[in-house]
Amino acid sequence: MKRLALVLLLTVSVGLCVAIDHRLVAQTVRSWSSDPAKVPEPGVHYGSVPDLSLPKTILFSIGPEDLARDAEAWVKRGVQAFFLDFVAREWSSDIWARDGKPWTIGPSDETFQKAKRANEECRKLGCETFLKIAFDHTFEWFNDIAWQRIDNNFRQFAIFARETGCTGIALDIEYVGEQYAFTWDGYDYRGYTREDLVEKVRQRMTRVIQILYDEFPNMVLLTFPEEGFSLGTVIQAAWVEEAARRNAPGGVHYCLESTYRRPNIRYVFGHVWAANELFHHVLSERARQYWEERCSIAPGIWPFGKDYSPTHEPGMSLEAFRQGYAATLMAARRYNWIYSHNSREQLLGRHLDAYKGKADLRAYLDVIQRREVVTDPKWVKLARQLRDLRKRDYSRELGLLPVPVLRGPEDAPHLLLAEVGHYDRSTLQTMWQFALDYLHGRVEDPQKALGTVTHWLVAGPYPNETDFQGLENPYPPEKEILAGAGQPGSKDVHWVEVQAPPGHASVDLTRYLKPTEHVCAYALCWITSPVKQKAQIRLGTNDAGKMWLGGKLVYEYPREGSAILDRDIVDVELPKGSTPVLLKVCNGVHNWGFVFRVTDRQGRPLQNVKFSVKPPARR
């Protein structure tokens, strides 16, 4: 039976398994038509819970002039806090030069005056503001001279935020995400190790937060988005550690983007639990106590602008949005937030005629304004527990588990949600330990640790037209293997033996085949089992994929996706002897590849099977 294994915490799609004619399949493949994280939980009720305090809702984001003009209108719409944008913009900015007059500093600066007016309007209304600073340019971690300027920029940001009356500072670290990977091209590891890099990043960003607190000790610090097991988490953990050392009164508040378009309450709560679980693993004992006492997790939601379209198309149904928004209010101790993406006017109820679709945008606005929560006792109880940020197991209540898995082609660990039952305790511990070692710069070969198969025969590329039409076209390798009982040999097909390089758990097809976009390829190997036995094939394809086992179709994934370890799970029965496995992987654009392993039902690699790129001898 085909089962959805994982739902991503980052911005990766989880796709569809389409219905297949079961007469052609040795194992049944269950059809499912949507990502369960995007489907509202049935049977819930909405209203108010008198003793469940609601967080302040932050708008991402708005400039000072618009805020000064519209603050009261936003409050009427249900918004009580704002990311103050278009002021500092990003870390390399000279904030005093924003007005085009770098010689004006302090009250004489025009940007300063605009921000102060906006903050004064907000203060009258009981609203909070956070000076937003993005990381738009990469850092030279080992360049001491460069860091003198960087440190000074952050000092000026803190002075500006303090003196203009901001509540605090919001650090958006997303836009240099490629630099948070140990495999980034800018790291040559000449004269330093991965562990040295981790320590240098920690030192630099500890100094940054020290400067901010020195100038603005009472600030409330917000940071986003979630970064999993990358150097981004090293940065954010360093900030919590320093805040804990100072017992900073404002706390550190971790803003989630994973909940943007995953409104099911189980999954919203699951993402909050996963973020909390990560910090309990990476923080010191003192910082964990501070985390529980003063910090919070702030889930975000994205109402309009589906797939960044300028037409303000809602990103989910009204019922889904109602549940997602309620869930973000419930799980947040201090803040939740709205991503406005090019739709601030529509969120204020203006220019609604710019949207030509059928959905009633006013109904979405009413959801934000009413601020209703799910009133069922089960969910209210869970919300209270989640807000405490204590380490606790919610798998029984949610049916989900936070699991560190790898994503190709970089094969760095990411924290995802898996259905309960897909891993036993020892396997889960192994995966967490691998991910935490990776985060600290201690590298183990993921192929050996997790048992992925990285040695294959590949053939291609073949055309993949619009909407992954190539997935349905039976190209020569497919015809050859399915017609020839798994034996290659046709003169029309050129099979190439490939082996992923050390340190990689997935197969990156862009290394071996050209062109790489709008194409399909095939991968072939043989599984040899000493006995007939039940097993699970766990795989993820980038993008669409099919799999045949012993010449019979057992898996199909017909849309965009990523090579995520254990993204999809197929229950199979391996016959005694050697059985061919044929994969078909069709790419749209960018990354192209797959990750594959064979396990028992608890996710432990089967030890008694062997894999080969050489077909068994015919008798």
N, C-alpha and C positions, 0 to 999 in steps of 0.2 A: 504494500500500500504506500503510495506517495504521500508524504506529509510535509507541510511547511515547517522548516526547522528553525529559521532565525528571522528576526526582524531587526533591521539596522538601526544603530544610534546615530549614524551620520547620514549623508544625503545620497544613499544608494537605493535603487529601486529593488523591491522584491516582487517577482513577477507571477505569471499564471502558469498552471499546469493544465493543459487543455485535455478534453475528453478524448480517449483513444479507443478504437475498436478492440474490446477485450478478447476477441477471438484471435487476435494477433499477438497477444501478450501472455507470457508465462506467469507473470505476477500482475495483480490488479493495480491499476493506477487511478487513484481517486481524483476526480476533477474538482478544482476550486476556482472561483471566478474573481476573487478580490483579496487584497491584503487584509487580514483580520484587524490589523491596527487601524485601518481606515474605515472600518464598519462599526457603527455605534453598538455598544453592549445593549442587548434587548432588555426590556422590562424594568428600566430604571425610572425614577420619579424625580421631579424637579421642584424646587421652591427655596425656602430659606431655613437655616438651622440657627436658632437664636444664639447658641453658645459657641458657634464656630465662627471666629472672627475672619473677616475677609482681607486679603492682601491688597496693597495698592497696585493698580494696573499701570504699567509703564508703557508709553508709546515710543517705539523705535521708528523714526527719530524726527527731530524738528529743529529748524534754525531759530535763533533768538527773536528775530523780527516777527515771524509767524507765531511764535509762542506768545509773545507779548500781546499780540492782537487777538489770539484765539484761545487763550488759556481757559477762560470762563466757558466757552463753548465745548471744550474738551471735557471739562468737569461734568457738564450736563450729559455728555455722552458716556460717562462712566470711566474716564481716565483721570488718574490722580498723580501721575509722575511722568517724567520725560527724559529721554536721552537727548541732551543738548548737542546738536550737530552743527557742522559747517562753521565751527569756531576753531578748535584745535586741529580738527580733521585727522591728522596722523602723526606718529611719533617724531618724524623728522621736521615737523613744522616749527617755525618761529611764531609763536602765538601772537606776539606783538606786531608781527608784520602782516597779519591777516587783513588789516584795513588798508594795506598798501603804504603805510607810513611806519616803518620799523623803528623810527626814532621816538615815536610816542609809546610810553610805557605806563601802565597803571591807569588811573582815572582819566587821563587825557586821551587814552586810546579809544577809538570809535567802536571797535568790537567789544571792548570791555564795557563800554556804556550800554550797548545793545543787550549784552548778556545780563548786566545788572538790572536793567529795566524788566527784562523777561522774568528774572528770578524774583523781583519784587512783586510782580503780578501773581506769580505762582505762590509766593509765601502768603499773600492775602487770602488765597483760596485753599490753603492747607496742602498745597502740592509740593512735590519734591522734584529736583532736577539733578542730573548727573552729566558732568562734562564728558562727552564721549571722545575717546582717543583711539584711533585704529592703528594697527600695525600693518602698514601698506608697503614698507620697504624692508628688505632683509637686513639682518644685523651682522656685523663683523665681530663675532664673539671674542676674538683674541687680539683685537686692535684697541690698545689702551688709549691712544690719542682720540680715536673716534668716540670712545665712550665718555670722554670728558664733555663733548658736545651733547651727546645723548642724555647724560645725567642732568646737564643744565636745562635741556628742553623740558624734561619731566619736572624739574624744580619750578620752572615758569608755569607749567600747566597747573601745578598744585597751588601756586600763589594766585593765579588767575581764578581758579575755581573757588578758592577760599574767599577772596576779596569781592567777587561778584555775587556771592551768596548761594553758590551751589550746595546741594546736600552732600555731594560726593563726586566720585570719578568712576567712569565706566571704561574698562579697557577691553577693546574688541580685538582679539589677537589672531583672527581667522585668516587674514589675507596673505600672510606669509607661511601658510600651512605647509608648503613644500619644504621649508627650511626646518620643520620640526621632525622630519624623517631622517634617520641616521644615514640613509642612502642618498640624500640630496647631493647633487653634483658639486655643490660648493664645498663639500667636506672631502679633503684629500687624505686626512689622517697622517700627515707627515709631521712627526714630532709630537703627536698626541693620539690618544686612544678614544674609543667611544665613551669610556668612563670619564676620561679627562674632559670631554665635551660636555657631558652631563653636569659635571661639577662646575665648569666655567659658566654654563647657562644659569645654573642655580645661583652662583655668585653675582652675576651681572643683574639678574632680575631681583635678587634680594636687595641689592643696592638701590635699584629703581624704587622699590616699595618703601625702603627706608627714607629716601628723599621725599617721597610723597607724604609719608606720615610725619616727617620732621616739619614740613611746612603746613600740613593740614591734618593734625592729629585726630580730629573728630570726624574725619570724612567717612562716608559709607562707600565701600568699594564693591563694584560690580565687575564681573569678568565673564566673558563668553567668547566662543561657544565651547562645548565639551570637546576634549582633545584625546581621550582614550589613553593609549600607551605610547605617547609621543613626547617630544621635548616640550610641546605645549602644556602638557600636564606637569612637567618638571617646573615650568614657569609658574603655573597657577598654584601648585603646592608650595612653592617657595613663598608666595604672597600670603598664603594662609599661615605658614610657619612664622613669618615675621609679625603678622597681625597678632598671633597667639603670644609671641614673645613679649609684645607690648601690651597685650590685653586691650587691643584697640576697640573702643566702644561701639564703632559703627558696624563691625562685622564684615565678612566677605560673603558675597551673594553670587551664586553660580547660576548663570542663565543658560537654559537649555534651548537648543534649536531642534533637537530630535523630535520634539512634540509638535512642531509646526503643523504637519499635515497627518498626524497619527492620532486622531481624536478619541479613539476607543479608550474608555476610562481605565481598563486594565493596563493598557500599554502606556498611557500617560503616567500612571502610578509606577509602572515597571521601569520607565526611564528615570524617574526620580530616584527609585530604589537603586538602580544601577549606578547612577552618579554618586550617591551616598556610599555605596559599597566600594567604589574606586577610592574615594578619599579616605575611608577607613583603612584601606590597604596601604596607602602611600604616606599618610601623615604620621608624625611622631605622637606619642601618648599625650603630651601636653597640647599639641595642635588638635588632636581628635576631641579632647575635652572642650577646647575653645570652639571648634566646629559645631559641636552639639549645642553649646550655650548661646553663641552669638551669630552664627551664620545661618544661611538658608539656601534652598534651591528654588530657582524661579523659572518654571516652565513657560515657554513661549508658544504662541499660536499665530498662524498666518491666514487671515480671512480672505483677502482678495489678491488678484494678480497671479492667478494660476500659472505655474511654469514661467514666471516673469513676464507674462503677457501684459501689454499696456491697456487691455480692454477691461480690466477689473473683474474678470471672470472669477467667481468664488472657487476656492480650491477644494471645497467639499460640500456635501449636501447641508441643508439647514439643520437637519436633525443631528448630523455628525458634528457640525460646528457647535451646536448647543451643548452636546456632551463634552466635547473637547474643551470648550471654554470653562464649563463648570468644573471639569477635572483640574484645569490649571489653577483655578481659584482655590480648590480644596487642598491640593498638595503643597501649595506655597504658603510658607509661614509669614513672609513679609512682602514679597512682590510676585506678580506674574507679569507677562508682557505681550504686546501685540507688535508684530512686524508689519509695517504699513506698506512697504514696497510700492511706491509710485501711486498710492491711493489715499493719501491723507485727506484730500478733499472729499472723497466718497465716504470715508470713515466719519467725517463731520456731517454727512447727509447732504453734501453739495455736489452739483454736477453729476447727479446719478444718471442723467440721460446719456452720459458718455458710454454707459454699458448698454449693449443692444441685446443681451441674452434674455432668457426667460426667468431666471431666478429673481426673487424680490430682495434686492439689497437692503431695503429698509428692515426686513425681518432679521437679517444678520445684525444690523445696528441695534435693534431692540434687545437681542441676546446680550450684547456687551453692556447696554444700559441697565438691564434688569439685574445682572450679576447673580443669577440663580445658581444653586449648587444641586448636586444629586443628594436627595434626602434619605435614601435607603440606609438603615443603620449600619449595614456591612461596610458601605463605602465611607460613611462618616467616621466610623471607627478606624478604618485604614488610613484615612487622611490625617487624623490626629496623630497616629503613630508615625507616619512618614514625616510629618513636620518636626518631630523630635530629633530626627537625624541620628538616632541611635542605631547601632549595628544590629540588624534583626533579619530573620529569614521570612520573606513574604511569599515564598513559592507556593505554599498550600493555598493561600488566598487568591493569588493572581494566576496560578498555573504557568508561571514564567520564571526563568532564571537568568541573571546576568552572567554571560559567558565570554571570556576573551577568545576570539578566533582571528585567523589571518585573512587578509584581503590581498589578492594579487593585483598588479605584478610586483609591488614592492614587498609584499608578504610581511607587513608590519601588523602586530596585534591590534585589534579593535574590540571594543566592548559592545556586545550585542545582546539581544534578548532571545532566549531559546525556550521552547516548550519544555515543561517539566517532564522528566523521564528519558530525555535524550542523552543524559550523562549520569554516571554514578559519581559518588563523592570523590573517589580517588582520581578519576579522570578529570573532574572539575578542578581539583587541587593542582593536578599536573599542569593544566592549561593556565590557571592563574599564576602559578610559579614561573612558568615559561614567560608569560607576558610581563610580570614584574621584573624578572631578570633582564628582559629586553629593555624595559623602561630605564633601568639603571645602567645600561650600556654593556651588560654581560650577555654575550651572544652564544646561543646554542643553535645547532643545525635544526631548523624546524621540520625538515623532512624526516630526520631520524626521530625527533621528539614526538611527532604527531602521526608518523606512518603514511605520509602522502606518497603517491606514485608519480614519479617525475621522469621516467624513462619510457618513451613511446616511439612508435612509427607515426609520422604525420604525412598528409598529402594535401595539396592545394597550392594556391587559393582558387576558389570558384566563385562565380558571381552571387551577390546577395542584394537583390533589388530592394526597393522601398518596402517598409513594413516587414522586413525579414522574410521576404518571399523565397529567398534561397533555402530557407529551412525545409520547405516542402518539395524542393526540386531534388530528385534522386540522381546525384552526380555519379560519375564512374566509380569512385572508391566504394560508395554505398552499394551500388549494384554488384560490384565485384565480391565484396565480403558477404553480403546477404545471399547471393546466388552460389557462392563457392564454399559454403559451410565454414566461413571464417578464414579462408586461405587466400592471401594475396598472390598475384601472379600475372595479372593482365598487363599487356604491354602498354595499355592506355593510361595506366596509373603509375606514378613515380612516388614511391614511399621513401621518406628520409628518416633516418634514426636520429632522435634528439634526446638530450639529457639536460634537464635544468641545472644551472650552475650551483655550486655549494652555497648553502644559506637560503635557498629558495624552496618553498613548499609547493608552489604552483608552476604551471607551464605557461610561459609568456610566448605566444605564437608570433608576436611581432619580431622576435629574435631570429626566426627561422624562415618566414615567408614574406613575400612582397607581391603586390601591395597589401596593405593591412586594413583598409577601410572599405566597407560595403562588400565584404567577402566572406566566404565560408571555408572551413578546413575540416579534415577528419583526423582523428587520432586513434591508434589501434594498439592494443596489447593483449596478452593472454593471462588469465588467472588460473593457477593450478591449485586445486584443493585435494588433500589426501582422502577426504571423506565428503559425502553429501552433507551439507550443513546450511543452516539459516545464517544470514548475514545482512548487513546494511551497506549499501553503496552511498557514500556521502560526497556530494559534489556541489560545485558552483561554477557557472559558465559566464563568460563575458563575450558576447551578450547572450543571444538565444542559443538553445542547445537541444540535442536529442542524444539518447543512449540506447544501444542495442546490446543485449547480453545473450550470447549464444544465438545470435541472429534474430532475436525477438525484441521488439520495441518495449522498453520498460520505463521510459522517461521522456518528457518533452517540456520545454520551457520556452515559450514563443515570443519573448519580448526582451527589452533592454535589461541588463543586470550586471552584476559584478562577480568576479571569481572569489567568492567568500567561502572559506572553509566551512563545510557542513551546512551551507545555506539550504540545501535540499537533501532529503533522505529518502532512499528507495529501499524497501524491504525486499530481499531476494532470497532465493534458495540456490546455493552454489552446488552444481553436480560434482561428483567425484571426477577428477581428471582436469584437463585443460579446457577452458572456455574463453572464446574471444569476446573482448569488450570493444565496441566501436562507438566513439564519440563524434558528434558533429557539432561544431561551434561556429556560429555565424555572427559576425561583428557589424555594428553600425559604424561608429567613429571612435577614435582614441584607443583605449586599451582593448586587448584581444587575448583571451587565454582561458584557462580552466584550472581548477584544483580538484583532486580526486583521491579518495581513500576508501578502504574496505574495513569495516569494523563489526564488532558485536553490537547488541542493542543498547549498550551503555556508552558507546563511543570509544571503546578500546580497540586499537588496531588488532586485527586477527593475526596471530603469530604463526599459524600453521598453513598459511597460503603463500604462494610465490608468484611473482610477476615477471613476464618475459616479453621481449619484442620479437622473439623467434617462434614461429608457429610450431606446434607439435608435429612430429613426423607422421606422415600418413601411413596407415597399415594396409 
